[in-house]
Amino acid sequence: MTIKTTPFEMSDYLNSPEMMQEYIQAAIEEDDLVTLRLALADVAKAKGMSVIAEGTSLNKQNIYKSLSENDNPSFNTINKVITACGLKLQVTRI
C-alpha cells in the first residue's frame, strides 16, 4: 500500500484576520527577514495575490519575487504588502 501525500501549504490554514496577524507577529519575533518574507508570502496567498496586487499597485509576479527566499524587498514593498493584507506595523517598547 502506498501513502499519498500532498505538499503542505500554510496559506490554506490562514483563514481569519486574527490568524494572519498572529502568524506575521510570530515571524517578526523570529528576528529573521527571510522568515518574515515567507510569512508575508503565505498571508498574501491566503488573502489572494490579486487582492494584494491591487492594494499595492504592484503586479503579482513582482510580489511573488519580492517575498521569495532569495530576494531583498524594500521596506516600502514590505509595508505595502502588510497594509494590503489588512495589517499595520507598530512599534512597542521592549
Chimera marker file (.cmm) of the C-alpha trace (Angstrom):
<marker_set name="trace">
<marker id="1" x="0.000" y="0.000" z="0.000" r="1" g="1" b="0" radius="0.5"/>
<marker id="2" x="1.384" y="3.408" z="-0.965" r="1" g="1" b="0" radius="0.5"/>
<marker id="3" x="0.791" y="6.510" z="1.029" r="1" g="1" b="0" radius="0.5"/>
<marker id="4" x="-0.394" y="9.504" z="-0.921" r="1" g="1" b="0" radius="0.5"/>
<marker id="5" x="0.810" y="12.863" z="0.355" r="1" g="1" b="0" radius="0.5"/>
<marker id="6" x="0.210" y="16.434" z="-0.668" r="1" g="1" b="0" radius="0.5"/>
<marker id="7" x="2.531" y="19.396" z="-0.150" r="1" g="1" b="0" radius="0.5"/>
<marker id="8" x="1.862" y="21.454" z="2.970" r="1" g="1" b="0" radius="0.5"/>
<marker id="9" x="0.539" y="24.923" z="2.124" r="1" g="1" b="0" radius="0.5"/>
<marker id="10" x="0.428" y="27.259" z="5.136" r="1" g="1" b="0" radius="0.5"/>
<marker id="11" x="-1.857" y="29.689" z="3.338" r="1" g="1" b="0" radius="0.5"/>
<marker id="12" x="-4.608" y="27.043" z="3.495" r="1" g="1" b="0" radius="0.5"/>
<marker id="13" x="-4.686" y="27.480" z="7.291" r="1" g="1" b="0" radius="0.5"/>
<marker id="14" x="-4.613" y="31.272" z="7.447" r="1" g="1" b="0" radius="0.5"/>
<marker id="15" x="-8.376" y="31.646" z="7.295" r="1" g="1" b="0" radius="0.5"/>
<marker id="16" x="-9.015" y="34.621" z="9.577" r="1" g="1" b="0" radius="0.5"/>
<marker id="17" x="-7.552" y="38.098" z="10.059" r="1" g="1" b="0" radius="0.5"/>
<marker id="18" x="-6.560" y="37.128" z="13.602" r="1" g="1" b="0" radius="0.5"/>
<marker id="19" x="-4.691" y="34.054" z="12.396" r="1" g="1" b="0" radius="0.5"/>
<marker id="20" x="-2.871" y="36.134" z="9.769" r="1" g="1" b="0" radius="0.5"/>
<marker id="21" x="-1.931" y="38.740" z="12.362" r="1" g="1" b="0" radius="0.5"/>
<marker id="22" x="-0.584" y="36.148" z="14.797" r="1" g="1" b="0" radius="0.5"/>
<marker id="23" x="1.379" y="34.416" z="12.041" r="1" g="1" b="0" radius="0.5"/>
<marker id="24" x="3.057" y="37.669" z="10.937" r="1" g="1" b="0" radius="0.5"/>
<marker id="25" x="3.723" y="38.626" z="14.572" r="1" g="1" b="0" radius="0.5"/>
<marker id="26" x="5.390" y="35.256" z="15.209" r="1" g="1" b="0" radius="0.5"/>
<marker id="27" x="7.522" y="35.732" z="12.086" r="1" g="1" b="0" radius="0.5"/>
<marker id="28" x="8.607" y="39.191" z="13.246" r="1" g="1" b="0" radius="0.5"/>
<marker id="29" x="9.564" y="37.781" z="16.637" r="1" g="1" b="0" radius="0.5"/>
<marker id="30" x="11.886" y="35.298" z="14.921" r="1" g="1" b="0" radius="0.5"/>
<marker id="31" x="14.040" y="38.338" z="14.038" r="1" g="1" b="0" radius="0.5"/>
<marker id="32" x="14.842" y="36.936" z="10.604" r="1" g="1" b="0" radius="0.5"/>
<marker id="33" x="13.959" y="38.774" z="7.399" r="1" g="1" b="0" radius="0.5"/>
<marker id="34" x="13.650" y="35.585" z="5.328" r="1" g="1" b="0" radius="0.5"/>
<marker id="35" x="11.118" y="34.192" z="7.816" r="1" g="1" b="0" radius="0.5"/>
<marker id="36" x="9.123" y="37.428" z="7.623" r="1" g="1" b="0" radius="0.5"/>
<marker id="37" x="9.163" y="37.462" z="3.808" r="1" g="1" b="0" radius="0.5"/>
<marker id="38" x="7.989" y="33.869" z="3.600" r="1" g="1" b="0" radius="0.5"/>
<marker id="39" x="5.257" y="34.504" z="6.193" r="1" g="1" b="0" radius="0.5"/>
<marker id="40" x="4.100" y="37.555" z="4.242" r="1" g="1" b="0" radius="0.5"/>
<marker id="41" x="4.014" y="35.424" z="1.100" r="1" g="1" b="0" radius="0.5"/>
<marker id="42" x="1.810" y="32.875" z="2.888" r="1" g="1" b="0" radius="0.5"/>
<marker id="43" x="-0.567" y="35.582" z="4.116" r="1" g="1" b="0" radius="0.5"/>
<marker id="44" x="-0.661" y="37.218" z="0.672" r="1" g="1" b="0" radius="0.5"/>
<marker id="45" x="-1.587" y="33.857" z="-0.881" r="1" g="1" b="0" radius="0.5"/>
<marker id="46" x="-4.281" y="33.347" z="1.743" r="1" g="1" b="0" radius="0.5"/>
<marker id="47" x="-5.772" y="36.803" z="1.079" r="1" g="1" b="0" radius="0.5"/>
<marker id="48" x="-5.481" y="36.316" z="-2.666" r="1" g="1" b="0" radius="0.5"/>
<marker id="49" x="-2.497" y="37.542" z="-4.620" r="1" g="1" b="0" radius="0.5"/>
<marker id="50" x="-4.769" y="39.525" z="-6.953" r="1" g="1" b="0" radius="0.5"/>
<marker id="51" x="-6.217" y="41.392" z="-3.961" r="1" g="1" b="0" radius="0.5"/>
<marker id="52" x="-2.731" y="42.133" z="-2.669" r="1" g="1" b="0" radius="0.5"/>
<marker id="53" x="-1.531" y="43.252" z="-6.090" r="1" g="1" b="0" radius="0.5"/>
<marker id="54" x="-4.484" y="45.607" z="-6.358" r="1" g="1" b="0" radius="0.5"/>
<marker id="55" x="-3.817" y="47.020" z="-2.900" r="1" g="1" b="0" radius="0.5"/>
<marker id="56" x="-0.115" y="47.591" z="-3.522" r="1" g="1" b="0" radius="0.5"/>
<marker id="57" x="-0.095" y="48.770" z="-7.149" r="1" g="1" b="0" radius="0.5"/>
<marker id="58" x="2.499" y="46.038" z="-7.807" r="1" g="1" b="0" radius="0.5"/>
<marker id="59" x="1.955" y="43.125" z="-10.154" r="1" g="1" b="0" radius="0.5"/>
<marker id="60" x="1.599" y="39.598" z="-8.810" r="1" g="1" b="0" radius="0.5"/>
<marker id="61" x="4.912" y="38.404" z="-10.265" r="1" g="1" b="0" radius="0.5"/>
<marker id="62" x="6.803" y="41.211" z="-8.521" r="1" g="1" b="0" radius="0.5"/>
<marker id="63" x="5.128" y="40.402" z="-5.232" r="1" g="1" b="0" radius="0.5"/>
<marker id="64" x="5.973" y="36.701" z="-5.527" r="1" g="1" b="0" radius="0.5"/>
<marker id="65" x="9.573" y="37.607" z="-6.383" r="1" g="1" b="0" radius="0.5"/>
<marker id="66" x="9.896" y="40.223" z="-3.637" r="1" g="1" b="0" radius="0.5"/>
<marker id="67" x="8.626" y="37.824" z="-0.986" r="1" g="1" b="0" radius="0.5"/>
<marker id="68" x="10.709" y="34.881" z="-2.129" r="1" g="1" b="0" radius="0.5"/>
<marker id="69" x="13.510" y="33.476" z="-0.019" r="1" g="1" b="0" radius="0.5"/>
<marker id="70" x="16.179" y="34.887" z="-2.337" r="1" g="1" b="0" radius="0.5"/>
<marker id="71" x="15.049" y="38.487" z="-2.834" r="1" g="1" b="0" radius="0.5"/>
<marker id="72" x="15.586" y="41.578" z="-0.713" r="1" g="1" b="0" radius="0.5"/>
<marker id="73" x="12.478" y="43.793" z="-0.965" r="1" g="1" b="0" radius="0.5"/>
<marker id="74" x="12.469" y="47.405" z="0.126" r="1" g="1" b="0" radius="0.5"/>
<marker id="75" x="10.772" y="48.459" z="3.330" r="1" g="1" b="0" radius="0.5"/>
<marker id="76" x="8.219" y="50.238" z="1.160" r="1" g="1" b="0" radius="0.5"/>
<marker id="77" x="7.283" y="46.976" z="-0.586" r="1" g="1" b="0" radius="0.5"/>
<marker id="78" x="7.011" y="45.076" z="2.700" r="1" g="1" b="0" radius="0.5"/>
<marker id="79" x="4.877" y="47.826" z="4.218" r="1" g="1" b="0" radius="0.5"/>
<marker id="80" x="2.591" y="47.926" z="1.152" r="1" g="1" b="0" radius="0.5"/>
<marker id="81" x="2.039" y="44.157" z="1.359" r="1" g="1" b="0" radius="0.5"/>
<marker id="82" x="1.378" y="44.298" z="5.102" r="1" g="1" b="0" radius="0.5"/>
<marker id="83" x="-1.136" y="47.100" z="4.569" r="1" g="1" b="0" radius="0.5"/>
<marker id="84" x="-2.826" y="45.273" z="1.670" r="1" g="1" b="0" radius="0.5"/>
<marker id="85" x="-3.164" y="42.268" z="3.995" r="1" g="1" b="0" radius="0.5"/>
<marker id="86" x="-5.206" y="44.458" z="6.352" r="1" g="1" b="0" radius="0.5"/>
<marker id="87" x="-2.414" y="44.807" z="8.903" r="1" g="1" b="0" radius="0.5"/>
<marker id="88" x="-0.068" y="47.580" z="10.019" r="1" g="1" b="0" radius="0.5"/>
<marker id="89" x="3.377" y="47.744" z="11.519" r="1" g="1" b="0" radius="0.5"/>
<marker id="90" x="3.540" y="49.001" z="15.064" r="1" g="1" b="0" radius="0.5"/>
<marker id="91" x="6.413" y="49.786" z="17.389" r="1" g="1" b="0" radius="0.5"/>
<marker id="92" x="6.348" y="48.997" z="21.091" r="1" g="1" b="0" radius="0.5"/>
<marker id="93" x="8.914" y="49.466" z="23.835" r="1" g="1" b="0" radius="0.5"/>
<marker id="94" x="10.887" y="46.476" z="24.989" r="1" g="1" b="0" radius="0.5"/>
<link id1="1" id2="2" r="1" g="1" b="0" radius="0.2"/>
<link id1="2" id2="3" r="1" g="1" b="0" radius="0.2"/>
<link id1="3" id2="4" r="1" g="1" b="0" radius="0.2"/>
<link id1="4" id2="5" r="1" g="1" b="0" radius="0.2"/>
<link id1="5" id2="6" r="1" g="1" b="0" radius="0.2"/>
<link id1="6" id2="7" r="1" g="1" b="0" radius="0.2"/>
<link id1="7" id2="8" r="1" g="1" b="0" radius="0.2"/>
<link id1="8" id2="9" r="1" g="1" b="0" radius="0.2"/>
<link id1="9" id2="10" r="1" g="1" b="0" radius="0.2"/>
<link id1="10" id2="11" r="1" g="1" b="0" radius="0.2"/>
<link id1="11" id2="12" r="1" g="1" b="0" radius="0.2"/>
<link id1="12" id2="13" r="1" g="1" b="0" radius="0.2"/>
<link id1="13" id2="14" r="1" g="1" b="0" radius="0.2"/>
<link id1="14" id2="15" r="1" g="1" b="0" radius="0.2"/>
<link id1="15" id2="16" r="1" g="1" b="0" radius="0.2"/>
<link id1="16" id2="17" r="1" g="1" b="0" radius="0.2"/>
<link id1="17" id2="18" r="1" g="1" b="0" radius="0.2"/>
<link id1="18" id2="19" r="1" g="1" b="0" radius="0.2"/>
<link id1="19" id2="20" r="1" g="1" b="0" radius="0.2"/>
<link id1="20" id2="21" r="1" g="1" b="0" radius="0.2"/>
<link id1="21" id2="22" r="1" g="1" b="0" radius="0.2"/>
<link id1="22" id2="23" r="1" g="1" b="0" radius="0.2"/>
<link id1="23" id2="24" r="1" g="1" b="0" radius="0.2"/>
<link id1="24" id2="25" r="1" g="1" b="0" radius="0.2"/>
<link id1="25" id2="26" r="1" g="1" b="0" radius="0.2"/>
<link id1="26" id2="27" r="1" g="1" b="0" radius="0.2"/>
<link id1="27" id2="28" r="1" g="1" b="0" radius="0.2"/>
<link id1="28" id2="29" r="1" g="1" b="0" radius="0.2"/>
<link id1="29" id2="30" r="1" g="1" b="0" radius="0.2"/>
<link id1="30" id2="31" r="1" g="1" b="0" radius="0.2"/>
<link id1="31" id2="32" r="1" g="1" b="0" radius="0.2"/>
<link id1="32" id2="33" r="1" g="1" b="0" radius="0.2"/>
<link id1="33" id2="34" r="1" g="1" b="0" radius="0.2"/>
<link id1="34" id2="35" r="1" g="1" b="0" radius="0.2"/>
<link id1="35" id2="36" r="1" g="1" b="0" radius="0.2"/>
<link id1="36" id2="37" r="1" g="1" b="0" radius="0.2"/>
<link id1="37" id2="38" r="1" g="1" b="0" radius="0.2"/>
<link id1="38" id2="39" r="1" g="1" b="0" radius="0.2"/>
<link id1="39" id2="40" r="1" g="1" b="0" radius="0.2"/>
<link id1="40" id2="41" r="1" g="1" b="0" radius="0.2"/>
<link id1="41" id2="42" r="1" g="1" b="0" radius="0.2"/>
<link id1="42" id2="43" r="1" g="1" b="0" radius="0.2"/>
<link id1="43" id2="44" r="1" g="1" b="0" radius="0.2"/>
<link id1="44" id2="45" r="1" g="1" b="0" radius="0.2"/>
<link id1="45" id2="46" r="1" g="1" b="0" radius="0.2"/>
<link id1="46" id2="47" r="1" g="1" b="0" radius="0.2"/>
<link id1="47" id2="48" r="1" g="1" b="0" radius="0.2"/>
<link id1="48" id2="49" r="1" g="1" b="0" radius="0.2"/>
<link id1="49" id2="50" r="1" g="1" b="0" radius="0.2"/>
<link id1="50" id2="51" r="1" g="1" b="0" radius="0.2"/>
<link id1="51" id2="52" r="1" g="1" b="0" radius="0.2"/>
<link id1="52" id2="53" r="1" g="1" b="0" radius="0.2"/>
<link id1="53" id2="54" r="1" g="1" b="0" radius="0.2"/>
<link id1="54" id2="55" r="1" g="1" b="0" radius="0.2"/>
<link id1="55" id2="56" r="1" g="1" b="0" radius="0.2"/>
<link id1="56" id2="57" r="1" g="1" b="0" radius="0.2"/>
<link id1="57" id2="58" r="1" g="1" b="0" radius="0.2"/>
<link id1="58" id2="59" r="1" g="1" b="0" radius="0.2"/>
<link id1="59" id2="60" r="1" g="1" b="0" radius="0.2"/>
<link id1="60" id2="61" r="1" g="1" b="0" radius="0.2"/>
<link id1="61" id2="62" r="1" g="1" b="0" radius="0.2"/>
<link id1="62" id2="63" r="1" g="1" b="0" radius="0.2"/>
<link id1="63" id2="64" r="1" g="1" b="0" radius="0.2"/>
<link id1="64" id2="65" r="1" g="1" b="0" radius="0.2"/>
<link id1="65" id2="66" r="1" g="1" b="0" radius="0.2"/>
<link id1="66" id2="67" r="1" g="1" b="0" radius="0.2"/>
<link id1="67" id2="68" r="1" g="1" b="0" radius="0.2"/>
<link id1="68" id2="69" r="1" g="1" b="0" radius="0.2"/>
<link id1="69" id2="70" r="1" g="1" b="0" radius="0.2"/>
<link id1="70" id2="71" r="1" g="1" b="0" radius="0.2"/>
<link id1="71" id2="72" r="1" g="1" b="0" radius="0.2"/>
<link id1="72" id2="73" r="1" g="1" b="0" radius="0.2"/>
<link id1="73" id2="74" r="1" g="1" b="0" radius="0.2"/>
<link id1="74" id2="75" r="1" g="1" b="0" radius="0.2"/>
<link id1="75" id2="76" r="1" g="1" b="0" radius="0.2"/>
<link id1="76" id2="77" r="1" g="1" b="0" radius="0.2"/>
<link id1="77" id2="78" r="1" g="1" b="0" radius="0.2"/>
<link id1="78" id2="79" r="1" g="1" b="0" radius="0.2"/>
<link id1="79" id2="80" r="1" g="1" b="0" radius="0.2"/>
<link id1="80" id2="81" r="1" g="1" b="0" radius="0.2"/>
<link id1="81" id2="82" r="1" g="1" b="0" radius="0.2"/>
<link id1="82" id2="83" r="1" g="1" b="0" radius="0.2"/>
<link id1="83" id2="84" r="1" g="1" b="0" radius="0.2"/>
<link id1="84" id2="85" r="1" g="1" b="0" radius="0.2"/>
<link id1="85" id2="86" r="1" g="1" b="0" radius="0.2"/>
<link id1="86" id2="87" r="1" g="1" b="0" radius="0.2"/>
<link id1="87" id2="88" r="1" g="1" b="0" radius="0.2"/>
<link id1="88" id2="89" r="1" g="1" b="0" radius="0.2"/>
<link id1="89" id2="90" r="1" g="1" b="0" radius="0.2"/>
<link id1="90" id2="91" r="1" g="1" b="0" radius="0.2"/>
<link id1="91" id2="92" r="1" g="1" b="0" radius="0.2"/>
<link id1="92" id2="93" r="1" g="1" b="0" radius="0.2"/>
<link id1="93" id2="94" r="1" g="1" b="0" radius="0.2"/>
</marker_set>
